[in-house]
Amino acid sequence: MMKEDQISVIVSVYNTEQYLDQCIQSILKQTYQNLELILIDDGSTDRSLAICTHYQELDSRVRVFHQSNQGVSKARNYGMDVAAGDFITFVDSDDYIMPNYLEELFAALKSTGSQIAISDFQYYKGNGHLLVHMPEHKVSQHTFTPREWFDFAYTNRDDFFQLIYTVLWGKLFRQEVLKQIFCPEDTQIDDEFTTWKTYLQASKIVYLDDEDYIYRLNQEGLSHRRNQENIRPLRSLEEEIAFLHILGYDPRILEEIYIKRLKRCRKAYLNAGMYHEYQDVDFKLRMIAKSKL
């Protein structure tokens, strides 16, 4: 297989020794074998680095890097800098993927001439139980332009799909789509500042209704931090909406999305006792309501 068909799999690792073997093995056992696995240990204090090094000794496709604890964003950025493949995908170290995951994403991307292939996922509830996402939309595989993809995402009421839209995992990118794209290193919730920008770099995006990515809600890992208090950063959405408005996207849809986020954040801030943040969001909602009188 030619070099241009190599896939770089980037995994940021921090204290996930309990799940790391399953994650790494699921990647190395892919039916699509022409890959490199980039493991970036983010200053783990458990056996995670030793596990990574063990697999590097077993399989020449594994590359291990270590940094002091600087966060998942720094690790992902480093992974993108050293990636040799012309295609890049991200897997969280507490998640795992089914054997055909990369092969199916790659085939869909190549057959449609897309620059990004996006997969559905299954939610791992623990004790071997998987929750399969049954979307309301009737899409098994469909190709979108970026504008069509944003419209599809913003009008979709499915919370599962909103997660698919937001996160970096569950996707295969042509490397050029990630040029000039980096994860901000001043936040733990870097996906929301990053993923939407990759869509704008593509000419075509293909979505597959396949549940081959297994997403685990790990109370100690990235998934928990990403969902703490169910708060999504308003700053990321405000940046996205402002930029899409400049590009001429429907302001009514953008306004609806923003108001929905404000209401979710207001409730979450109140429940978390974050009163200054609550007051700021409540002020924005009152000003929007006042403007409509």
C-alpha positions in Angstrom: 0.0 0.0 0.0 1.4 3.4 -0.9 2.5 5.9 1.7 -0.2 8.4 0.8 -2.7 5.9 2.1 -1.3 5.9 5.6 -3.5 6.9 8.5 -2.1 8.6 11.6 -4.1 7.8 14.8 -3.5 10.3 17.5 -4.3 9.4 21.1 -3.7 11.7 24.1 -3.1 9.6 27.2 -3.5 10.7 30.8 -4.0 8.2 33.7 -6.2 5.8 31.8 -4.3 2.6 32.6 -7.7 0.8 33.2 -8.8 1.3 29.6 -5.6 1.8 27.7 -4.9 -1.8 26.6 -8.4 -2.1 25.1 -8.0 1.3 23.3 -4.6 0.5 21.8 -5.4 -3.1 20.9 -8.6 -2.0 19.1 -6.5 0.4 17.0 -3.7 -2.1 16.2 -6.2 -4.8 15.2 -8.0 -2.7 12.6 -8.7 -4.3 9.3 -7.0 -1.2 7.8 -3.4 -1.9 8.7 -1.4 0.9 7.1 -1.4 3.2 10.1 0.8 4.8 12.7 -0.4 5.0 16.2 0.9 8.2 18.0 0.5 8.0 21.7 1.2 11.2 23.6 1.5 10.6 27.4 0.5 13.8 29.1 2.4 13.4 32.4 0.5 10.3 33.6 1.1 9.3 37.2 -0.2 5.7 36.8 1.1 3.0 34.5 -0.1 4.6 31.3 3.3 5.5 30.0 4.7 2.0 30.7 1.7 0.5 28.8 2.4 2.8 25.8 6.1 1.9 25.8 5.2 -1.8 25.9 3.2 -1.5 22.7 5.9 0.5 21.1 8.3 -2.4 21.7 5.8 -4.9 20.3 4.7 -3.0 17.1 6.8 -0.8 14.9 3.7 1.3 14.0 3.5 2.7 17.5 5.3 6.0 18.3 5.3 7.2 21.9 5.9 10.7 23.1 5.9 12.1 26.6 5.2 15.6 28.0 4.7 17.0 31.4 1.1 17.4 32.3 0.0 20.2 29.9 -3.5 19.0 28.8 -5.1 17.2 26.0 -4.9 20.2 23.7 -1.2 20.4 23.9 -0.9 16.7 23.3 -3.2 16.8 20.3 -1.3 19.7 18.8 1.9 17.8 19.2 0.4 14.7 17.6 -0.7 16.7 14.6 2.8 18.2 14.3 4.6 14.8 14.2 1.9 12.9 12.2 3.4 11.3 9.0 0.1 10.1 7.5 -1.9 12.0 4.9 -5.0 11.1 6.9 -5.5 11.8 10.6 -8.0 10.6 13.2 -8.3 11.0 16.9 -9.3 8.4 19.5 -9.7 9.2 23.2 -7.6 6.9 25.4 -10.6 5.7 27.4 -12.6 4.8 24.3 -12.1 2.1 21.7 -13.1 1.4 18.1 -14.5 -1.6 16.2 -12.3 -3.6 13.8 -13.7 -2.0 10.6 -13.8 1.5 11.9 -10.9 3.0 9.9 -11.5 0.9 6.8 -15.1 2.1 6.5 -14.3 5.8 7.1 -11.4 5.6 4.6 -13.6 3.9 1.9 -16.3 6.5 2.3 -13.9 9.3 2.1 -12.2 8.0 -1.0 -15.3 6.9 -2.8 -17.0 10.3 -2.4 -14.0 12.5 -2.8 -14.5 14.0 0.6 -12.0 15.6 2.9 -13.7 14.6 6.1 -15.5 11.3 7.0 -17.7 11.3 10.1 -19.0 8.3 12.0 -21.8 7.8 14.4 -20.9 6.1 17.8 -22.1 3.8 20.5 -22.2 4.9 24.1 -20.5 2.5 26.6 -22.6 2.5 29.8 -20.3 0.0 31.7 -20.7 -3.7 32.6 -20.4 -4.5 28.9 -23.6 -2.6 28.0 -23.7 -0.5 24.9 -26.3 2.1 24.0 -26.7 2.2 20.3 -27.6 5.6 18.8 -30.8 5.4 16.8 -31.0 8.7 15.0 -34.3 10.3 13.9 -32.9 11.2 10.5 -32.8 8.5 7.8 -29.2 8.9 6.7 -27.0 5.8 6.2 -24.4 7.6 4.2 -24.6 11.1 2.8 -22.3 13.7 1.3 -22.6 17.4 2.3 -21.0 20.6 1.3 -19.8 22.6 4.4 -22.9 24.8 4.2 -25.2 21.9 3.9 -23.4 20.2 6.8 -23.8 23.3 9.1 -27.5 23.5 8.1 -28.0 19.8 8.8 -26.2 20.0 12.2 -27.9 23.2 13.4 -31.4 22.0 12.6 -30.9 18.6 14.1 -32.5 18.2 17.5 -30.7 15.0 18.4 -28.3 15.4 21.4 -26.2 12.5 20.2 -25.7 14.1 16.9 -24.8 17.4 18.5 -21.9 15.5 20.2 -20.9 14.0 16.9 -20.8 17.4 15.3 -18.7 18.9 18.1 -16.0 16.4 19.0 -12.7 15.7 17.1 -13.0 11.9 17.6 -15.2 9.9 15.3 -13.8 11.5 12.2 -11.1 10.8 9.5 -9.5 14.0 8.1 -7.3 14.5 5.1 -4.3 16.1 6.6 -4.7 19.3 4.6 -8.0 20.0 6.3 -6.1 20.4 9.6 -3.6 22.9 8.3 -3.7 26.1 10.3 -6.0 24.4 12.7 -4.9 23.9 16.3 -6.5 23.1 19.6 -6.5 26.1 22.0 -4.4 25.2 25.0 -6.1 27.5 27.6 -9.2 25.3 27.9 -10.0 21.6 28.7 -12.9 21.6 26.2 -10.9 22.2 23.1 -13.1 20.4 20.6 -15.7 23.2 20.5 -13.1 25.7 19.5 -11.6 23.4 16.8 -13.8 21.0 15.0 -16.2 23.5 13.3 -13.1 25.1 11.7 -12.1 21.8 10.0 -15.5 21.7 8.3 -14.9 25.1 6.6 -11.6 23.7 5.2 -13.4 20.9 3.3 -15.2 20.9 0.0 -17.1 17.7 0.8 -18.0 16.0 4.1 -19.4 12.4 4.2 -21.4 11.2 7.2 -21.9 7.5 8.0 -24.6 6.2 10.2 -22.2 3.5 11.5 -21.7 3.0 15.3 -18.1 1.8 15.2 -16.7 4.3 17.7 -17.3 3.3 21.3 -17.5 6.3 23.5 -17.0 5.7 27.3 -18.2 8.1 30.0 -15.1 7.7 32.2 -15.5 9.5 35.5 -11.8 10.1 35.8 -10.9 10.8 32.1 -11.4 13.2 29.3 -15.1 12.3 28.8 -16.0 13.4 32.3 -14.1 16.7 32.1 -15.7 17.4 28.8 -19.2 17.0 30.3 -18.7 18.4 33.8 -21.9 20.3 34.9 -23.1 19.9 31.3 -21.5 23.3 30.6 -20.3 24.0 27.1 -18.1 27.2 26.7 -20.1 30.1 25.4 -16.9 31.7 24.1 -16.5 29.0 21.5 -20.0 29.2 20.2 -19.9 33.0 20.1 -16.8 32.8 18.0 -18.4 30.2 15.7 -21.6 32.1 15.3 -19.9 35.4 14.6 -17.7 33.9 11.9 -20.5 32.0 10.2 -22.6 35.2 10.3 -19.8 37.0 8.4 -19.8 34.1 5.9 -23.5 34.6 5.3 -25.1 31.7 7.1 -28.8 32.0 8.2 -28.8 34.4 11.2 -32.1 33.0 12.4 -30.7 29.5 12.8 -27.6 30.9 14.5 -29.7 32.9 16.9 -31.8 29.9 17.8 -28.7 27.8 18.6 -27.2 30.6 20.7 -30.4 31.1 22.8 -30.6 27.4 23.4 -27.0 27.3 24.6 -27.6 30.3 26.8 -30.5 28.6 28.5 -28.6 25.4 29.1 -25.7 27.3 30.6 -27.9 29.5 32.8 -29.4 26.3 34.4 -26.1 24.6 34.7 -24.4 27.7 36.2 -27.2 28.1 38.7 -27.0 24.4 39.7 -23.2 24.7 40.1 -23.4 27.8 42.2 -21.5 29.8 39.6 -23.5 33.0 40.3 -21.4 35.5 38.4 -21.6 33.3 35.3 -25.3 32.8 35.8 -25.9 36.6 36.0 -24.0 37.2 32.9 -25.9 34.6 30.9 -29.2 35.8 32.4 -28.4 39.4 31.3 -27.8 38.2 27.7 -31.1 36.4 27.6 -33.0 39.4 29.0 -31.4 41.7 26.4 -32.4 39.3 23.6 -35.9 39.1 24.9 -36.1 42.9 25.3 -35.0 43.4 21.7 -38.0 41.4 20.4 -40.6 43.5 22.3 
